[in-house]
Amino acid sequence: MKKTIKNLFVGSLAVLLLSGVANADEIRKHNLRFAFVTALNHPIGHSAEKFAELVKTKSDGKMNVRVFAGGTLGGDIQTVSSVQGGTLDFTVLNAGLLSAQAKDTAIFDLPFLFNDSREALAIADGPLGQDLAGKLEKSALITLGYWDLGFRHLTNNKHPVTKWEDMQGLKIRVLQSPLYLEMIKALGANPMPMPFTELYTGLEQHVIDGQENPFSLIESAKLFEVQKYLSTTGHIYNVQSFIAGQKTWNKLNQSERQIILDAAHEATLFQRQASVDSQEKSLAFLKQHQQVNEITAEELERFREKVKPVVEAFSKEIDPATVELMNSELQKYRQTH
């Protein structure tokens, strides 16, 4: 079933600009670069191209955004550093991976936190997302919006996983994040941190047994070619941060910034719907190429209990005010939906 997502957050600085009247500054020529690790044929890739198209149209062809997909300019960590340094202008990545720049963004990666994508994006669009955007500004990163990657699911090439005990000893690639490392350890598997750009080869060469990613990414990266089993664990929902660098922002006048903000607004709505639509299609596709094991509600609860100490430990590393804000916003949302 298609679900249109209407809410939208654009960073705290962006909100201020959108609420005022932009100065009639001259639109100048700019060549901007947008890099990320996902494939061009993924909803994120399509949406990056949509953003580039919108910027070009709104600037009458004066502002051009060149898209670099598939990690051609480096992995997530390298790309963020380049955006901060001004050699890249935009990127989009898992919000939790920005914990090195603002540690509280790790809250988005806590396992089994959200019930569905609408809930997660409503929280990102609200006070919590604004608070985290403000913290990222201190690290020279401007939040333009929050995109959707979907829930992460486990794949492997050894045997079916239908309960957490089936994960014992599996070598699982994880994001280069301490939280992911500890989560996989808690489930009895061996975590192997690895850039996404190296994932397919690692699976193909049996350096690792498995990995965890959303359905659409498993399809677009063709991981089904080197993974036999898919388990619908849905253990983490990935909010994506669409960000610009402060150095890029500083070289734009107010009218040019407004073009970026308006394009980001439209591209974010486009991306969210594209992502929602793609998950069901990707799962249907993967069922034709992999053995899909549906995890029961009872077994998912056992997964949740097993990683509960990880949630508690990492929650203590996050500002208590941020944790309280997340809990209060979730409670409000669930009471009204």
GIWOCOR-V483275 format. One record per backbone hydrogen bond with DSSP energy under -0.5 kcal/mol. NH is the residue of the N-H (numbers start at 1). CO is the residue of the C=O. If there is no record, write none. Layout:
nh:NH co:CO
nh:NH co:CO
This chain:
nh:6 co:4
nh:11 co:143
nh:15 co:11
nh:16 co:12
nh:17 co:13
nh:18 co:14
nh:19 co:15
nh:20 co:16
nh:20 co:17
nh:22 co:20
nh:25 co:23
nh:28 co:26
nh:30 co:62
nh:32 co:30
nh:32 co:64
nh:34 co:66
nh:35 co:90
nh:36 co:68
nh:42 co:39
nh:45 co:39
nh:46 co:42
nh:47 co:43
nh:48 co:44
nh:49 co:45
nh:50 co:46
nh:51 co:47
nh:52 co:48
nh:53 co:49
nh:54 co:50
nh:55 co:51
nh:56 co:52
nh:57 co:53
nh:58 co:54
nh:59 co:55
nh:60 co:57
nh:61 co:56
nh:62 co:59
nh:64 co:30
nh:64 co:62
nh:66 co:32
nh:66 co:64
nh:68 co:34
nh:69 co:67
nh:70 co:38
nh:71 co:36
nh:72 co:69
nh:74 co:71
nh:79 co:75
nh:80 co:76
nh:81 co:77
nh:82 co:78
nh:83 co:79
nh:84 co:80
nh:85 co:81
nh:86 co:82
nh:87 co:82
nh:88 co:82
nh:89 co:33
nh:90 co:33
nh:91 co:243
nh:92 co:35
nh:93 co:241
nh:95 co:239
nh:97 co:94
nh:98 co:95
nh:99 co:96
nh:100 co:97
nh:101 co:98
nh:102 co:98
nh:105 co:102
nh:106 co:103
nh:107 co:104
nh:108 co:105
nh:109 co:106
nh:110 co:107
nh:112 co:235
nh:113 co:110
nh:120 co:116
nh:121 co:117
nh:122 co:118
nh:123 co:119
nh:124 co:120
nh:125 co:121
nh:126 co:122
nh:126 co:123
nh:129 co:123
nh:130 co:126
nh:131 co:127
nh:132 co:128
nh:133 co:129
nh:134 co:130
nh:135 co:131
nh:136 co:132
nh:137 co:133
nh:138 co:134
nh:138 co:135
nh:139 co:136
nh:140 co:137
nh:141 co:136
nh:142 co:244
nh:143 co:141
nh:144 co:142
nh:144 co:242
nh:145 co:242
nh:147 co:240
nh:149 co:238
nh:150 co:238
nh:152 co:236
nh:153 co:213
nh:154 co:231
nh:155 co:211
nh:156 co:229
nh:157 co:209
nh:162 co:160
nh:166 co:163
nh:167 co:164
nh:168 co:165
nh:169 co:188
nh:170 co:167
nh:172 co:170
nh:172 co:190
nh:173 co:171
nh:173 co:210
nh:174 co:192
nh:177 co:175
nh:181 co:177
nh:182 co:178
nh:183 co:179
nh:184 co:180
nh:185 co:181
nh:186 co:182
nh:187 co:183
nh:188 co:185
nh:189 co:184
nh:190 co:170
nh:191 co:189
nh:192 co:172
nh:194 co:174
nh:198 co:195
nh:199 co:196
nh:200 co:196
nh:202 co:198
nh:203 co:199
nh:204 co:200
nh:205 co:201
nh:206 co:203
nh:207 co:202
nh:208 co:202
nh:209 co:171
nh:210 co:171
nh:211 co:155
nh:213 co:153
nh:218 co:214
nh:219 co:215
nh:220 co:216
nh:221 co:217
nh:222 co:219
nh:223 co:218
nh:224 co:218
nh:225 co:222
nh:226 co:223
nh:227 co:224
nh:229 co:156
nh:230 co:291
nh:231 co:154
nh:232 co:293
nh:233 co:231
nh:235 co:152
nh:238 co:150
nh:239 co:237
nh:240 co:147
nh:241 co:93
nh:242 co:145
nh:242 co:240
nh:243 co:91
nh:243 co:241
nh:244 co:142
nh:245 co:89
nh:246 co:140
nh:249 co:245
nh:250 co:246
nh:251 co:247
nh:251 co:248
nh:252 co:249
nh:257 co:253
nh:258 co:254
nh:259 co:255
nh:260 co:256
nh:261 co:257
nh:262 co:258
nh:263 co:259
nh:264 co:260
nh:265 co:261
nh:266 co:262
nh:267 co:263
nh:268 co:264
nh:269 co:265
nh:270 co:266
nh:271 co:267
nh:272 co:268
nh:273 co:269
nh:274 co:270
nh:275 co:271
nh:276 co:272
nh:277 co:273
nh:278 co:274
nh:279 co:275
nh:280 co:276
nh:281 co:277
nh:282 co:278
nh:283 co:279
nh:284 co:280
nh:285 co:281
nh:286 co:282
nh:287 co:283
nh:288 co:284
nh:288 co:285
nh:289 co:286
nh:290 co:286
nh:291 co:228
nh:292 co:290
nh:293 co:230
nh:293 co:291
nh:294 co:292
nh:300 co:296
nh:301 co:297
nh:302 co:298
nh:303 co:299
nh:304 co:300
nh:305 co:301
nh:306 co:302
nh:307 co:303
nh:308 co:304
nh:308 co:305
nh:310 co:307
nh:311 co:307
nh:312 co:308
nh:313 co:309
nh:314 co:310
nh:315 co:311
nh:316 co:312
nh:317 co:314
nh:318 co:315
nh:322 co:319
nh:323 co:319
nh:324 co:320
nh:325 co:321
nh:326 co:322
nh:327 co:323
nh:328 co:324
nh:329 co:325
nh:330 co:326
nh:331 co:327
nh:332 co:328
nh:333 co:329
nh:334 co:330
nh:335 co:331
nh:336 co:332
nh:336 co:333
nh:337 co:333
